[in-house]
Amino acid sequence: MGPDSKRTHHCGLLRVEHAGAQVTLNGWMETIRDHGGVMFGSLRDRSGIVQVVFKEPPREHVRPEYVVAVRGEVRLRPE
């Protein structure tokens, strides 16, 4: 992880008011699932778990229990 991968929030502390914000999260990739072009992952840290959606495949191969930094926009889950 480089100097631009510093965490801005903890996984379990994201709330509705963070929707639309750009964040950087660090943690362990708990699960990762490929649904034909869209990948979903569960990222966890000591505060909780957040779902990560990859619109493009990650630059490097990611497996469960890898420590990663992800950056993106917080979005609410559709009902």
mmCIF file of the N, C-alpha and C atoms, coordinates in Angstrom:
data_MODEL
# 
_entry.id   MODEL 
# 
loop_
_atom_site.group_PDB 
_atom_site.id 
_atom_site.type_symbol 
_atom_site.label_atom_id 
_atom_site.label_alt_id 
_atom_site.label_comp_id 
_atom_site.label_asym_id 
_atom_site.label_entity_id 
_atom_site.label_seq_id 
_atom_site.pdbx_PDB_ins_code 
_atom_site.Cartn_x 
_atom_site.Cartn_y 
_atom_site.Cartn_z 
_atom_site.occupancy 
_atom_site.B_iso_or_equiv 
_atom_site.pdbx_formal_charge 
_atom_site.auth_seq_id 
_atom_site.auth_comp_id 
_atom_site.auth_asym_id 
_atom_site.auth_atom_id 
_atom_site.pdbx_PDB_model_num 
ATOM 1   N N  . MET A 1 1  ? 0.841   -1.178  0.000   1.00 0.00 ? 1  MET A N  1 
ATOM 2   C CA . MET A 1 1  ? 0.000   0.000   0.000   1.00 0.00 ? 1  MET A CA 1 
ATOM 3   C C  . MET A 1 1  ? 0.881   1.234   0.000   1.00 0.00 ? 1  MET A C  1 
ATOM 4   N N  . GLY A 1 2  ? 0.576   2.147   -0.858  1.00 0.00 ? 2  GLY A N  1 
ATOM 5   C CA . GLY A 1 2  ? 1.359   3.361   -0.970  1.00 0.00 ? 2  GLY A CA 1 
ATOM 6   C C  . GLY A 1 2  ? 0.847   4.463   -0.059  1.00 0.00 ? 2  GLY A C  1 
ATOM 7   N N  . PRO A 1 3  ? 1.473   5.633   -0.134  1.00 0.00 ? 3  PRO A N  1 
ATOM 8   C CA . PRO A 1 3  ? 1.091   6.739   0.748   1.00 0.00 ? 3  PRO A CA 1 
ATOM 9   C C  . PRO A 1 3  ? -0.314  7.264   0.485   1.00 0.00 ? 3  PRO A C  1 
ATOM 10  N N  . ASP A 1 4  ? -0.872  7.005   -0.703  1.00 0.00 ? 4  ASP A N  1 
ATOM 11  C CA . ASP A 1 4  ? -2.225  7.483   -1.008  1.00 0.00 ? 4  ASP A CA 1 
ATOM 12  C C  . ASP A 1 4  ? -3.289  6.484   -0.570  1.00 0.00 ? 4  ASP A C  1 
ATOM 13  N N  . SER A 1 5  ? -2.909  5.425   0.144   1.00 0.00 ? 5  SER A N  1 
ATOM 14  C CA . SER A 1 5  ? -3.880  4.420   0.562   1.00 0.00 ? 5  SER A CA 1 
ATOM 15  C C  . SER A 1 5  ? -4.270  4.585   2.029   1.00 0.00 ? 5  SER A C  1 
ATOM 16  N N  . LYS A 1 6  ? -4.062  5.754   2.608   1.00 0.00 ? 6  LYS A N  1 
ATOM 17  C CA . LYS A 1 6  ? -4.413  5.969   4.009   1.00 0.00 ? 6  LYS A CA 1 
ATOM 18  C C  . LYS A 1 6  ? -5.920  5.921   4.195   1.00 0.00 ? 6  LYS A C  1 
ATOM 19  N N  . ARG A 1 7  ? -6.328  5.232   5.221   1.00 0.00 ? 7  ARG A N  1 
ATOM 20  C CA . ARG A 1 7  ? -7.742  5.057   5.545   1.00 0.00 ? 7  ARG A CA 1 
ATOM 21  C C  . ARG A 1 7  ? -8.380  6.403   5.890   1.00 0.00 ? 7  ARG A C  1 
ATOM 22  N N  . THR A 1 8  ? -9.577  6.621   5.361   1.00 0.00 ? 8  THR A N  1 
ATOM 23  C CA . THR A 1 8  ? -10.346 7.810   5.733   1.00 0.00 ? 8  THR A CA 1 
ATOM 24  C C  . THR A 1 8  ? -11.478 7.468   6.685   1.00 0.00 ? 8  THR A C  1 
ATOM 25  N N  . HIS A 1 9  ? -11.939 6.215   6.673   1.00 0.00 ? 9  HIS A N  1 
ATOM 26  C CA . HIS A 1 9  ? -13.040 5.758   7.521   1.00 0.00 ? 9  HIS A CA 1 
ATOM 27  C C  . HIS A 1 9  ? -12.808 4.302   7.905   1.00 0.00 ? 9  HIS A C  1 
ATOM 28  N N  . HIS A 1 10 ? -13.492 3.854   8.934   1.00 0.00 ? 10 HIS A N  1 
ATOM 29  C CA . HIS A 1 10 ? -13.504 2.444   9.303   1.00 0.00 ? 10 HIS A CA 1 
ATOM 30  C C  . HIS A 1 10 ? -14.757 1.808   8.704   1.00 0.00 ? 10 HIS A C  1 
ATOM 31  N N  . CYS A 1 11 ? -14.670 0.543   8.338   1.00 0.00 ? 11 CYS A N  1 
ATOM 32  C CA . CYS A 1 11 ? -15.768 -0.160  7.662   1.00 0.00 ? 11 CYS A CA 1 
ATOM 33  C C  . CYS A 1 11 ? -17.086 -0.083  8.422   1.00 0.00 ? 11 CYS A C  1 
ATOM 34  N N  . GLY A 1 12 ? -17.061 -0.388  9.701   1.00 0.00 ? 12 GLY A N  1 
ATOM 35  C CA . GLY A 1 12 ? -18.286 -0.459  10.482  1.00 0.00 ? 12 GLY A CA 1 
ATOM 36  C C  . GLY A 1 12 ? -18.853 0.883   10.894  1.00 0.00 ? 12 GLY A C  1 
ATOM 37  N N  . LEU A 1 13 ? -18.170 1.973   10.548  1.00 0.00 ? 13 LEU A N  1 
ATOM 38  C CA . LEU A 1 13 ? -18.630 3.294   10.961  1.00 0.00 ? 13 LEU A CA 1 
ATOM 39  C C  . LEU A 1 13 ? -19.249 4.100   9.827   1.00 0.00 ? 13 LEU A C  1 
ATOM 40  N N  . LEU A 1 14 ? -19.390 3.503   8.640   1.00 0.00 ? 14 LEU A N  1 
ATOM 41  C CA . LEU A 1 14 ? -20.054 4.209   7.538   1.00 0.00 ? 14 LEU A CA 1 
ATOM 42  C C  . LEU A 1 14 ? -21.552 4.266   7.819   1.00 0.00 ? 14 LEU A C  1 
ATOM 43  N N  . ARG A 1 15 ? -22.158 5.400   7.555   1.00 0.00 ? 15 ARG A N  1 
ATOM 44  C CA . ARG A 1 15 ? -23.574 5.631   7.818   1.00 0.00 ? 15 ARG A CA 1 
ATOM 45  C C  . ARG A 1 15 ? -24.238 6.254   6.592   1.00 0.00 ? 15 ARG A C  1 
ATOM 46  N N  . VAL A 1 16 ? -25.543 6.379   6.648   1.00 0.00 ? 16 VAL A N  1 
ATOM 47  C CA . VAL A 1 16 ? -26.332 6.950   5.550   1.00 0.00 ? 16 VAL A CA 1 
ATOM 48  C C  . VAL A 1 16 ? -25.790 8.321   5.152   1.00 0.00 ? 16 VAL A C  1 
ATOM 49  N N  . GLU A 1 17 ? -25.370 9.105   6.126   1.00 0.00 ? 17 GLU A N  1 
ATOM 50  C CA . GLU A 1 17 ? -24.877 10.456  5.812   1.00 0.00 ? 17 GLU A CA 1 
ATOM 51  C C  . GLU A 1 17 ? -23.568 10.450  5.025   1.00 0.00 ? 17 GLU A C  1 
ATOM 52  N N  . HIS A 1 18 ? -22.902 9.303   4.904   1.00 0.00 ? 18 HIS A N  1 
ATOM 53  C CA . HIS A 1 18 ? -21.689 9.204   4.097   1.00 0.00 ? 18 HIS A CA 1 
ATOM 54  C C  . HIS A 1 18 ? -21.988 8.933   2.617   1.00 0.00 ? 18 HIS A C  1 
ATOM 55  N N  . ALA A 1 19 ? -23.232 8.685   2.265   1.00 0.00 ? 19 ALA A N  1 
ATOM 56  C CA . ALA A 1 19 ? -23.591 8.393   0.867   1.00 0.00 ? 19 ALA A CA 1 
ATOM 57  C C  . ALA A 1 19 ? -23.103 9.526   -0.038  1.00 0.00 ? 19 ALA A C  1 
ATOM 58  N N  . GLY A 1 20 ? -22.433 9.140   -1.104  1.00 0.00 ? 20 GLY A N  1 
ATOM 59  C CA . GLY A 1 20 ? -21.889 10.099  -2.056  1.00 0.00 ? 20 GLY A CA 1 
ATOM 60  C C  . GLY A 1 20 ? -20.464 10.516  -1.763  1.00 0.00 ? 20 GLY A C  1 
ATOM 61  N N  . ALA A 1 21 ? -19.946 10.207  -0.589  1.00 0.00 ? 21 ALA A N  1 
ATOM 62  C CA . ALA A 1 21 ? -18.585 10.585  -0.215  1.00 0.00 ? 21 ALA A CA 1 
ATOM 63  C C  . ALA A 1 21 ? -17.565 9.612   -0.809  1.00 0.00 ? 21 ALA A C  1 
ATOM 64  N N  . GLN A 1 22 ? -16.391 10.124  -1.125  1.00 0.00 ? 22 GLN A N  1 
ATOM 65  C CA . GLN A 1 22 ? -15.265 9.298   -1.552  1.00 0.00 ? 22 GLN A CA 1 
ATOM 66  C C  . GLN A 1 22 ? -14.511 8.884   -0.295  1.00 0.00 ? 22 GLN A C  1 
ATOM 67  N N  . VAL A 1 23 ? -14.298 7.576   -0.122  1.00 0.00 ? 23 VAL A N  1 
ATOM 68  C CA . VAL A 1 23 ? -13.614 7.072   1.070   1.00 0.00 ? 23 VAL A CA 1 
ATOM 69  C C  . VAL A 1 23 ? -12.533 6.075   0.682   1.00 0.00 ? 23 VAL A C  1 
ATOM 70  N N  . THR A 1 24 ? -11.603 5.884   1.585   1.00 0.00 ? 24 THR A N  1 
ATOM 71  C CA . THR A 1 24 ? -10.596 4.836   1.459   1.00 0.00 ? 24 THR A CA 1 
ATOM 72  C C  . THR A 1 24 ? -10.719 3.957   2.693   1.00 0.00 ? 24 THR A C  1 
ATOM 73  N N  . LEU A 1 25 ? -10.891 2.660   2.468   1.00 0.00 ? 25 LEU A N  1 
ATOM 74  C CA . LEU A 1 25 ? -11.045 1.692   3.544   1.00 0.00 ? 25 LEU A CA 1 
ATOM 75  C C  . LEU A 1 25 ? -9.906  0.690   3.471   1.00 0.00 ? 25 LEU A C  1 
ATOM 76  N N  . ASN A 1 26 ? -9.430  0.255   4.616   1.00 0.00 ? 26 ASN A N  1 
ATOM 77  C CA . ASN A 1 26 ? -8.406  -0.790  4.703   1.00 0.00 ? 26 ASN A CA 1 
ATOM 78  C C  . ASN A 1 26 ? -8.974  -1.930  5.523   1.00 0.00 ? 26 ASN A C  1 
ATOM 79  N N  . GLY A 1 27 ? -8.668  -3.151  5.133   1.00 0.00 ? 27 GLY A N  1 
ATOM 80  C CA . GLY A 1 27 ? -9.133  -4.283  5.920   1.00 0.00 ? 27 GLY A CA 1 
ATOM 81  C C  . GLY A 1 27 ? -8.831  -5.596  5.252   1.00 0.00 ? 27 GLY A C  1 
ATOM 82  N N  . TRP A 1 28 ? -9.436  -6.643  5.805   1.00 0.00 ? 28 TRP A N  1 
ATOM 83  C CA . TRP A 1 28 ? -9.282  -7.995  5.284   1.00 0.00 ? 28 TRP A CA 1 
ATOM 84  C C  . TRP A 1 28 ? -10.449 -8.302  4.367   1.00 0.00 ? 28 TRP A C  1 
ATOM 85  N N  . MET A 1 29 ? -10.181 -8.845  3.200   1.00 0.00 ? 29 MET A N  1 
ATOM 86  C CA . MET A 1 29 ? -11.243 -9.258  2.289   1.00 0.00 ? 29 MET A CA 1 
ATOM 87  C C  . MET A 1 29 ? -11.792 -10.580 2.815   1.00 0.00 ? 29 MET A C  1 
ATOM 88  N N  . GLU A 1 30 ? -12.990 -10.542 3.350   1.00 0.00 ? 30 GLU A N  1 
ATOM 89  C CA . GLU A 1 30 ? -13.574 -11.742 3.950   1.00 0.00 ? 30 GLU A CA 1 
ATOM 90  C C  . GLU A 1 30 ? -14.067 -12.710 2.880   1.00 0.00 ? 30 GLU A C  1 
ATOM 91  N N  . THR A 1 31 ? -14.857 -12.208 1.948   1.00 0.00 ? 31 THR A N  1 
ATOM 92  C CA . THR A 1 31 ? -15.345 -13.027 0.835   1.00 0.00 ? 31 THR A CA 1 
ATOM 93  C C  . THR A 1 31 ? -15.268 -12.199 -0.430  1.00 0.00 ? 31 THR A C  1 
ATOM 94  N N  . ILE A 1 32 ? -15.216 -12.882 -1.561  1.00 0.00 ? 32 ILE A N  1 
ATOM 95  C CA . ILE A 1 32 ? -15.272 -12.200 -2.852  1.00 0.00 ? 32 ILE A CA 1 
ATOM 96  C C  . ILE A 1 32 ? -16.005 -13.115 -3.820  1.00 0.00 ? 32 ILE A C  1 
ATOM 97  N N  . ARG A 1 33 ? -16.977 -12.531 -4.537  1.00 0.00 ? 33 ARG A N  1 
ATOM 98  C CA . ARG A 1 33 ? -17.821 -13.307 -5.452  1.00 0.00 ? 33 ARG A CA 1 
ATOM 99  C C  . ARG A 1 33 ? -17.876 -12.609 -6.812  1.00 0.00 ? 33 ARG A C  1 
ATOM 100 N N  . ASP A 1 34 ? -17.723 -13.388 -7.859  1.00 0.00 ? 34 ASP A N  1 
ATOM 101 C CA . ASP A 1 34 ? -17.790 -12.866 -9.225  1.00 0.00 ? 34 ASP A CA 1 
ATOM 102 C C  . ASP A 1 34 ? -19.141 -13.241 -9.806  1.00 0.00 ? 34 ASP A C  1 
ATOM 103 N N  . HIS A 1 35 ? -19.911 -12.236 -10.180 1.00 0.00 ? 35 HIS A N  1 
ATOM 104 C CA . HIS A 1 35 ? -21.236 -12.456 -10.762 1.00 0.00 ? 35 HIS A CA 1 
ATOM 105 C C  . HIS A 1 35 ? -21.241 -12.037 -12.233 1.00 0.00 ? 35 HIS A C  1 
ATOM 106 N N  . GLY A 1 36 ? -20.270 -12.513 -12.963 1.00 0.00 ? 36 GLY A N  1 
ATOM 107 C CA . GLY A 1 36 ? -20.213 -12.260 -14.400 1.00 0.00 ? 36 GLY A CA 1 
ATOM 108 C C  . GLY A 1 36 ? -20.077 -10.796 -14.758 1.00 0.00 ? 36 GLY A C  1 
ATOM 109 N N  . GLY A 1 37 ? -18.952 -10.217 -14.463 1.00 0.00 ? 37 GLY A N  1 
ATOM 110 C CA . GLY A 1 37 ? -18.703 -8.829  -14.814 1.00 0.00 ? 37 GLY A CA 1 
ATOM 111 C C  . GLY A 1 37 ? -18.768 -7.879  -13.636 1.00 0.00 ? 37 GLY A C  1 
ATOM 112 N N  . VAL A 1 38 ? -19.457 -8.246  -12.586 1.00 0.00 ? 38 VAL A N  1 
ATOM 113 C CA . VAL A 1 38 ? -19.507 -7.440  -11.369 1.00 0.00 ? 38 VAL A CA 1 
ATOM 114 C C  . VAL A 1 38 ? -19.037 -8.322  -10.216 1.00 0.00 ? 38 VAL A C  1 
ATOM 115 N N  . MET A 1 39 ? -18.097 -7.814  -9.445  1.00 0.00 ? 39 MET A N  1 
ATOM 116 C CA . MET A 1 39 ? -17.587 -8.566  -8.305  1.00 0.00 ? 39 MET A CA 1 
ATOM 117 C C  . MET A 1 39 ? -18.036 -7.905  -7.014  1.00 0.00 ? 39 MET A C  1 
ATOM 118 N N  . PHE A 1 40 ? -18.398 -8.721  -6.045  1.00 0.00 ? 40 PHE A N  1 
ATOM 119 C CA . PHE A 1 40 ? -18.807 -8.262  -4.729  1.00 0.00 ? 40 PHE A CA 1 
ATOM 120 C C  . PHE A 1 40 ? -17.846 -8.824  -3.705  1.00 0.00 ? 40 PHE A C  1 
ATOM 121 N N  . GLY A 1 41 ? -17.497 -8.022  -2.722  1.00 0.00 ? 41 GLY A N  1 
ATOM 122 C CA . GLY A 1 41 ? -16.638 -8.490  -1.652  1.00 0.00 ? 41 GLY A CA 1 
ATOM 123 C C  . GLY A 1 41 ? -17.122 -7.971  -0.315  1.00 0.00 ? 41 GLY A C  1 
ATOM 124 N N  . SER A 1 42 ? -16.778 -8.699  0.723   1.00 0.00 ? 42 SER A N  1 
ATOM 125 C CA . SER A 1 42 ? -17.042 -8.261  2.085   1.00 0.00 ? 42 SER A CA 1 
ATOM 126 C C  . SER A 1 42 ? -15.708 -7.887  2.696   1.00 0.00 ? 42 SER A C  1 
ATOM 127 N N  . LEU A 1 43 ? -15.552 -6.608  3.020   1.00 0.00 ? 43 LEU A N  1 
ATOM 128 C CA . LEU A 1 43 ? -14.318 -6.094  3.601   1.00 0.00 ? 43 LEU A CA 1 
ATOM 129 C C  . LEU A 1 43 ? -14.551 -5.858  5.082   1.00 0.00 ? 43 LEU A C  1 
ATOM 130 N N  . ARG A 1 44 ? -13.645 -6.357  5.931   1.00 0.00 ? 44 ARG A N  1 
ATOM 131 C CA . ARG A 1 44 ? -13.845 -6.188  7.368   1.00 0.00 ? 44 ARG A CA 1 
ATOM 132 C C  . ARG A 1 44 ? -12.614 -5.588  8.023   1.00 0.00 ? 44 ARG A C  1 
ATOM 133 N N  . ASP A 1 45 ? -12.883 -4.827  9.058   1.00 0.00 ? 45 ASP A N  1 
ATOM 134 C CA . ASP A 1 45 ? -11.833 -4.357  9.950   1.00 0.00 ? 45 ASP A CA 1 
ATOM 135 C C  . ASP A 1 45 ? -12.362 -4.523  11.369  1.00 0.00 ? 45 ASP A C  1 
ATOM 136 N N  . ARG A 1 46 ? -11.688 -3.985  12.337  1.00 0.00 ? 46 ARG A N  1 
ATOM 137 C CA . ARG A 1 46 ? -12.097 -4.216  13.728  1.00 0.00 ? 46 ARG A CA 1 
ATOM 138 C C  . ARG A 1 46 ? -13.431 -3.579  14.076  1.00 0.00 ? 46 ARG A C  1 
ATOM 139 N N  . SER A 1 47 ? -13.920 -2.658  13.244  1.00 0.00 ? 47 SER A N  1 
ATOM 140 C CA . SER A 1 47 ? -15.181 -1.974  13.536  1.00 0.00 ? 47 SER A CA 1 
ATOM 141 C C  . SER A 1 47 ? -16.391 -2.630  12.887  1.00 0.00 ? 47 SER A C  1 
ATOM 142 N N  . GLY A 1 48 ? -16.177 -3.486  11.888  1.00 0.00 ? 48 GLY A N  1 
ATOM 143 C CA . GLY A 1 48 ? -17.307 -4.123  11.228  1.00 0.00 ? 48 GLY A CA 1 
ATOM 144 C C  . GLY A 1 48 ? -17.014 -4.527  9.800   1.00 0.00 ? 48 GLY A C  1 
ATOM 145 N N  . ILE A 1 49 ? -18.086 -4.738  9.042   1.00 0.00 ? 49 ILE A N  1 
ATOM 146 C CA . ILE A 1 49 ? -17.995 -5.244  7.667   1.00 0.00 ? 49 ILE A CA 1 
ATOM 147 C C  . ILE A 1 49 ? -18.749 -4.302  6.736   1.00 0.00 ? 49 ILE A C  1 
ATOM 148 N N  . VAL A 1 50 ? -18.224 -4.138  5.531   1.00 0.00 ? 50 VAL A N  1 
ATOM 149 C CA . VAL A 1 50 ? -18.888 -3.341  4.503   1.00 0.00 ? 50 VAL A CA 1 
ATOM 150 C C  . VAL A 1 50 ? -18.824 -4.114  3.189   1.00 0.00 ? 50 VAL A C  1 
ATOM 151 N N  . GLN A 1 51 ? -19.873 -3.989  2.383   1.00 0.00 ? 51 GLN A N  1 
ATOM 152 C CA . GLN A 1 51 ? -19.869 -4.634  1.071   1.00 0.00 ? 51 GLN A CA 1 
ATOM 153 C C  . GLN A 1 51 ? -19.177 -3.721  0.073   1.00 0.00 ? 51 GLN A C  1 
ATOM 154 N N  . VAL A 1 52 ? -18.290 -4.308  -0.723  1.00 0.00 ? 52 VAL A N  1 
ATOM 155 C CA . VAL A 1 52 ? -17.561 -3.587  -1.755  1.00 0.00 ? 52 VAL A CA 1 
ATOM 156 C C  . VAL A 1 52 ? -18.004 -4.134  -3.102  1.00 0.00 ? 52 VAL A C  1 
ATOM 157 N N  . VAL A 1 53 ? -18.315 -3.247  -4.042  1.00 0.00 ? 53 VAL A N  1 
ATOM 158 C CA . VAL A 1 53 ? -18.702 -3.647  -5.395  1.00 0.00 ? 53 VAL A CA 1 
ATOM 159 C C  . VAL A 1 53 ? -17.614 -3.167  -6.343  1.00 0.00 ? 53 VAL A C  1 
ATOM 160 N N  . PHE A 1 54 ? -17.042 -4.104  -7.079  1.00 0.00 ? 54 PHE A N  1 
ATOM 161 C CA . PHE A 1 54 ? -16.012 -3.786  -8.067  1.00 0.00 ? 54 PHE A CA 1 
ATOM 162 C C  . PHE A 1 54 ? -16.667 -3.741  -9.440  1.00 0.00 ? 54 PHE A C  1 
ATOM 163 N N  . LYS A 1 55 ? -16.698 -2.575  -10.072 1.00 0.00 ? 55 LYS A N  1 
ATOM 164 C CA . LYS A 1 55 ? -17.235 -2.484  -11.432 1.00 0.00 ? 55 LYS A CA 1 
ATOM 165 C C  . LYS A 1 55 ? -16.241 -3.030  -12.438 1.00 0.00 ? 55 LYS A C  1 
ATOM 166 N N  . GLU A 1 56 ? -14.963 -2.950  -12.085 1.00 0.00 ? 56 GLU A N  1 
ATOM 167 C CA . GLU A 1 56 ? -13.886 -3.514  -12.902 1.00 0.00 ? 56 GLU A CA 1 
ATOM 168 C C  . GLU A 1 56 ? -13.120 -4.479  -12.015 1.00 0.00 ? 56 GLU A C  1 
ATOM 169 N N  . PRO A 1 57 ? -12.515 -5.506  -12.585 1.00 0.00 ? 57 PRO A N  1 
ATOM 170 C CA . PRO A 1 57 ? -11.719 -6.421  -11.761 1.00 0.00 ? 57 PRO A CA 1 
ATOM 171 C C  . PRO A 1 57 ? -10.591 -5.658  -11.066 1.00 0.00 ? 57 PRO A C  1 
ATOM 172 N N  . PRO A 1 58 ? -10.244 -6.040  -9.850  1.00 0.00 ? 58 PRO A N  1 
ATOM 173 C CA . PRO A 1 58 ? -9.104  -5.406  -9.172  1.00 0.00 ? 58 PRO A CA 1 
ATOM 174 C C  . PRO A 1 58 ? -7.832  -5.568  -9.995  1.00 0.00 ? 58 PRO A C  1 
ATOM 175 N N  . ARG A 1 59 ? -6.897  -4.640  -9.844  1.00 0.00 ? 59 ARG A N  1 
ATOM 176 C CA . ARG A 1 59 ? -5.638  -4.692  -10.585 1.00 0.00 ? 59 ARG A CA 1 
ATOM 177 C C  . ARG A 1 59 ? -4.843  -5.949  -10.269 1.00 0.00 ? 59 ARG A C  1 
ATOM 178 N N  . GLU A 1 60 ? -4.953  -6.413  -9.044  1.00 0.00 ? 60 GLU A N  1 
ATOM 179 C CA . GLU A 1 60 ? -4.259  -7.627  -8.634  1.00 0.00 ? 60 GLU A CA 1 
ATOM 180 C C  . GLU A 1 60 ? -5.282  -8.649  -8.179  1.00 0.00 ? 60 GLU A C  1 
ATOM 181 N N  . HIS A 1 61 ? -4.925  -9.915  -8.263  1.00 0.00 ? 61 HIS A N  1 
ATOM 182 C CA . HIS A 1 61 ? -5.819  -10.985 -7.820  1.00 0.00 ? 61 HIS A CA 1 
ATOM 183 C C  . HIS A 1 61 ? -6.063  -10.853 -6.319  1.00 0.00 ? 61 HIS A C  1 
ATOM 184 N N  . VAL A 1 62 ? -7.320  -10.877 -5.910  1.00 0.00 ? 62 VAL A N  1 
ATOM 185 C CA . VAL A 1 62 ? -7.681  -10.737 -4.497  1.00 0.00 ? 62 VAL A CA 1 
ATOM 186 C C  . VAL A 1 62 ? -8.353  -12.019 -4.032  1.00 0.00 ? 62 VAL A C  1 
ATOM 187 N N  . ARG A 1 63 ? -7.903  -12.525 -2.904  1.00 0.00 ? 63 ARG A N  1 
ATOM 188 C CA . ARG A 1 63 ? -8.469  -13.737 -2.320  1.00 0.00 ? 63 ARG A CA 1 
ATOM 189 C C  . ARG A 1 63 ? -8.908  -13.439 -0.899  1.00 0.00 ? 63 ARG A C  1 
ATOM 190 N N  . PRO A 1 64 ? -9.767  -14.307 -0.335  1.00 0.00 ? 64 PRO A N  1 
ATOM 191 C CA . PRO A 1 64 ? -10.159 -14.115 1.065   1.00 0.00 ? 64 PRO A CA 1 
ATOM 192 C C  . PRO A 1 64 ? -8.942  -14.042 1.992   1.00 0.00 ? 64 PRO A C  1 
ATOM 193 N N  . GLU A 1 65 ? -9.043  -13.153 2.967   1.00 0.00 ? 65 GLU A N  1 
ATOM 194 C CA . GLU A 1 65 ? -8.032  -12.880 3.993   1.00 0.00 ? 65 GLU A CA 1 
ATOM 195 C C  . GLU A 1 65 ? -6.865  -12.047 3.490   1.00 0.00 ? 65 GLU A C  1 
ATOM 196 N N  . TYR A 1 66 ? -6.873  -11.587 2.241   1.00 0.00 ? 66 TYR A N  1 
ATOM 197 C CA . TYR A 1 66 ? -5.871  -10.625 1.799   1.00 0.00 ? 66 TYR A CA 1 
ATOM 198 C C  . TYR A 1 66 ? -6.173  -9.294  2.479   1.00 0.00 ? 66 TYR A C  1 
ATOM 199 N N  . VAL A 1 67 ? -5.140  -8.560  2.848   1.00 0.00 ? 67 VAL A N  1 
ATOM 200 C CA . VAL A 1 67 ? -5.297  -7.213  3.387   1.00 0.00 ? 67 VAL A CA 1 
ATOM 201 C C  . VAL A 1 67 ? -5.238  -6.260  2.201   1.00 0.00 ? 67 VAL A C  1 
ATOM 202 N N  . VAL A 1 68 ? -6.278  -5.414  2.077   1.00 0.00 ? 68 VAL A N  1 
ATOM 203 C CA . VAL A 1 68 ? -6.370  -4.532  0.915   1.00 0.00 ? 68 VAL A CA 1 
ATOM 204 C C  . VAL A 1 68 ? -6.792  -3.132  1.344   1.00 0.00 ? 68 VAL A C  1 
ATOM 205 N N  . ALA A 1 69 ? -6.564  -2.190  0.452   1.00 0.00 ? 69 ALA A N  1 
ATOM 206 C CA . ALA A 1 69 ? -7.098  -0.833  0.570   1.00 0.00 ? 69 ALA A CA 1 
ATOM 207 C C  . ALA A 1 69 ? -8.000  -0.634  -0.633  1.00 0.00 ? 69 ALA A C  1 
ATOM 208 N N  . VAL A 1 70 ? -9.204  -0.149  -0.403  1.00 0.00 ? 70 VAL A N  1 
ATOM 209 C CA . VAL A 1 70 ? -10.125 0.142   -1.502  1.00 0.00 ? 70 VAL A CA 1 
ATOM 210 C C  . VAL A 1 70 ? -10.552 1.594   -1.407  1.00 0.00 ? 70 VAL A C  1 
ATOM 211 N N  . ARG A 1 71 ? -10.726 2.209   -2.557  1.00 0.00 ? 71 ARG A N  1 
ATOM 212 C CA . ARG A 1 71 ? -11.159 3.598   -2.615  1.00 0.00 ? 71 ARG A CA 1 
ATOM 213 C C  . ARG A 1 71 ? -12.362 3.680   -3.535  1.00 0.00 ? 71 ARG A C  1 
ATOM 214 N N  . GLY A 1 72 ? -13.369 4.435   -3.120  1.00 0.00 ? 72 GLY A N  1 
ATOM 215 C CA . GLY A 1 72 ? -14.536 4.582   -3.961  1.00 0.00 ? 72 GLY A CA 1 
ATOM 216 C C  . GLY A 1 72 ? -15.610 5.418   -3.297  1.00 0.00 ? 72 GLY A C  1 
ATOM 217 N N  . GLU A 1 73 ? -16.744 5.456   -3.952  1.00 0.00 ? 73 GLU A N  1 
ATOM 218 C CA . GLU A 1 73 ? -17.884 6.242   -3.486  1.00 0.00 ? 73 GLU A CA 1 
ATOM 219 C C  . GLU A 1 73 ? -18.805 5.372   -2.644  1.00 0.00 ? 73 GLU A C  1 
ATOM 220 N N  . VAL A 1 74 ? -19.252 5.923   -1.531  1.00 0.00 ? 74 VAL A N  1 
ATOM 221 C CA . VAL A 1 74 ? -20.202 5.229   -0.668  1.00 0.00 ? 74 VAL A CA 1 
ATOM 222 C C  . VAL A 1 74 ? -21.581 5.356   -1.311  1.00 0.00 ? 74 VAL A C  1 
ATOM 223 N N  . ARG A 1 75 ? -22.246 4.222   -1.473  1.00 0.00 ? 75 ARG A N  1 
ATOM 224 C CA . ARG A 1 75 ? -23.602 4.204   -2.025  1.00 0.00 ? 75 ARG A CA 1 
ATOM 225 C C  . ARG A 1 75 ? -24.510 3.400   -1.116  1.00 0.00 ? 75 ARG A C  1 
ATOM 226 N N  . LEU A 1 76 ? -25.760 3.784   -1.075  1.00 0.00 ? 76 LEU A N  1 
ATOM 227 C CA . LEU A 1 76 ? -26.739 3.040   -0.308  1.00 0.00 ? 76 LEU A CA 1 
ATOM 228 C C  . LEU A 1 76 ? -27.142 1.803   -1.082  1.00 0.00 ? 76 LEU A C  1 
ATOM 229 N N  . ARG A 1 77 ? -27.417 0.724   -0.375  1.00 0.00 ? 77 ARG A N  1 
ATOM 230 C CA . ARG A 1 77 ? -27.886 -0.499  -1.033  1.00 0.00 ? 77 ARG A CA 1 
ATOM 231 C C  . ARG A 1 77 ? -29.306 -0.288  -1.501  1.00 0.00 ? 77 ARG A C  1 
ATOM 232 N N  . PRO A 1 78 ? -29.643 -0.743  -2.716  1.00 0.00 ? 78 PRO A N  1 
ATOM 233 C CA . PRO A 1 78 ? -31.017 -0.628  -3.173  1.00 0.00 ? 78 PRO A CA 1 
ATOM 234 C C  . PRO A 1 78 ? -31.931 -1.490  -2.315  1.00 0.00 ? 78 PRO A C  1 
ATOM 235 N N  . GLU A 1 79 ? -33.155 -1.049  -2.162  1.00 0.00 ? 79 GLU A N  1 
ATOM 236 C CA . GLU A 1 79 ? -34.108 -1.809  -1.341  1.00 0.00 ? 79 GLU A CA 1 
ATOM 237 C C  . GLU A 1 79 ? -34.552 -3.071  -2.048  1.00 0.00 ? 79 GLU A C  1 
# 
